[in-house]
């Protein structure tokens, strides 16, 4: 049986970006495991289950999966899982990933190992694409150093980021501008620590969020990236196509 590992935020994941790939892979016969940074249940970004934000049908779908899927209710801690043995590692997005998944050493290990060999694939969606700004092709001590921010770590580290020279899409600056205020604060008052597009481009990614297209999914080798919620279904289908 094919297997997938979902790496989901405890700080606020976007429901459709998890539920759509999860149920699509279920329908394709995959056995999926959910993991979070600490092993606590992931936290849903309530905006992603707000009918006024996403529509009644999507809100009901997201809420049902979040509340009733046993895998989301009882996840594994990231430190306890390995990419080996999984056909795909999936990173759903949501602003919450900026505070946990994207800077988590075990999440970066899982991403690195998923795309390192000939068998595994990684699907990274929306704000989770920011993890590419923190992940080197090979592990380095400076990658796990605290403080200084992503650019400071780049300046102090040798080696190349996994995203360098790869085609990639993700949550664009043009959309972020419509969410944060003039001081970079989210609607809940938290200061967004970085913008995904800025950091991924600085890490060497070839960025194109295809703003004129309804959906945006990019495949570069073993790495599949998707722009946002409306690209979730297409991203899941692309991942399945790559795994055939």
N, C-alpha and C positions, 0 to 999 in steps of 0.2 A: 504494500500500500504506500502511495506517495504521502509525504509528510511536509507540513509547513509550520514554521515558528513565527508567531506574531509578537512583536516588541511594542508594548503599548504604554502610554504615558500615565503617570499618577498625578500629573499636574493639570490635565485637561486635554483629552484626545477628541478629535472631531469624529462624531459617530459614524457618518456614512463612509468615511475613509477606512474604518475598521470593519464595519458590518458588511459592506459590499464585497470586499475581497474574501472575508471570512466565509460568508454564505456561498459565494461563487465557488470557492475551493471545496467547501462541503459538498456541493452539488456535483463536483467533478470527482468525488470519492477520496478526497484528501483527509488525512488525520491531522488535525491542527492542535497546537499547543499555544497557550498565551503565557507570556512572561512580562513582568514589570520590574523596574529598577530594584525595589525592595521586596517584591513578592506580595505586596498589598494589592487589593483590587484596583484596577485603573479607574480614574475619575473622568466622567463624561463632561465635556464642555457643553453646558446646558443650552447654549445658543444653537448647537447642532441638533437639538431635539425640540426646538421651539417652532411650532407651526408657522408663526409669522416670519420666521427666518428661512425655513427650508421647505415649507409646505406640509400639509396634513399627512400625506402618505409617507413621506420620508421621515417625518418626526415620529410617527407611529412605529415604523420599521426600526428605526434607531433605538427607540426606547425599549421595544420588545427584546431586541438582541442584547442590549446593555443589561437589562434587568434579569433576563431569563437564561442566558447562555452560561452554563456551568463553568466553562473555560475562563470567561471573564470574571466570574465571581470567585474563582480559586486559582489564581495564576501562580506560576513558578517565579522565583527570584532570578534575575538575569545572570547572576554569578553562578547559578546551578545548572545552566544549560550550555550546550555547545552547538555550533552551526553544523558540525559533522552529523550526518544521519538525517538531516532535513534537506529536502529538495529545494526549498525556498525559505528565506527569512523575509518577513514583511514588516515594514515600519509605517504604520498609519500616522497621519499628521495631526495637526492641532497646535495652537500656540503653546500649549503646555510642554511640548517637546523641547522648546527652547530652554526650559528650566531643568529638565531631567534627562530624557533619553539622548538628546543630541550631544551632551557632554559627559555621558556615562561611559566609563572605560570598558565595561562589559558589553554594552551596546555596540561600541566601536569594534570590539573584538569580534562580535558576531557578524557585523557587516563585513569586516575585513576577510574573515574566513569564508563567508558565504560566496564572495566573488573571487577568491584566491585560486580555487581549483577548477577542474573541468566540469564538475557535476552541479554545483549549487548556483542558485540565482538569488538576487535580492531585489525586492520591490520597495521603493522609498517614495512616500507620498507627501506632497504639500510642505508644511513646515518641518517635517522630519527630514527633508532633503538637507536641512542645515547640518545634519550629522556629518555630511561630506566635508564640511569646513573644519572638522576636528579629527578626521581619520586618516592616518598615514598608511601607506602601502605595507609597511612593516611596523611593529610596535616599537615605540621609543619612550624612554623614561620621561622626556620632557612633555610627552603627550598627556601624561597624567598629573603634571605639576599643577598646583593650585595657584590661582591669582594671575593677573596680567592680561586676561582676556585672550581671545583666539589669535589676534594679530601678534601680540607679544610672544605667544608660544611659537608662532611661525618664525618670528625673527630669531628665536633662540634655539631652533631645532634644525637638524640636518634632515635630508631625505625629501621625499615627494608625497603629496597628498594623493589619496586614492582617486580623487576626482580629476586630477590634473590631466588635461587633454581629452577628457571625456565629454561627450554631448550629454546635456542634462537639462531638465525642466524642473520647476518647483514654484512655490508661492512667490509671486513677483513683488517688487517694490511698489509698482503702480497700484496694486491692491492694498498693500500695507498702509499706504498713505491715507486710504479711506477708512481705516480702522483706528489707528493710534492718533492721539492728539498732537499738538505742536511740540510737546515735551516727550514724545515717544511712549506715552502711557496708554495702556489698554483700557477698555471700558470699565474693567473691574479695578482700575487704579494702579495695577502693576506696571512697572517700566519694562518694556520689551528690551531684553539685553542686547539683541542684535537683529539685523534683518537678513533673512535667508539669502536673498539674491546677492547682496553685498559680500557676504562672507564666502559663498561658494565661488563667486567670480574671483575673489582675492586668492582662493586656494587653487585656482587654475582651471576651473570648470568652464566649458564652452556652453554658456547659458542661452537658452531661447525658450521663453515661456509661451510663445505663440499666442500673443494676446488677442489676435484677430480670429482665432479658432475657438469653436465651442468646447473642445477638449484638447488636452496636450499630454501626450505620453511619449517618452523617449526611451529607446532601447540602445544601449551601448555595451556590447559584450554581455557579461553576466549581470549588468546593472540596469534595472528598469526604474525610471522615475516618472512621477505624475504631478501635474500642476496643482490640483485641488479637488474638492469634493465632486464636482461635476465630471471629473476624469476618473473617478474611482472604478466604475464598472469597466471602462475601456482599459484601465490599468490591469485589472484582474484578468480580463480576457487576453491582454498582451502577455502577461506572465504565464498563463496556461499555454499560449502558443509557443513561448520560448522553452517550456518544459516538455513539449511533445517530442 
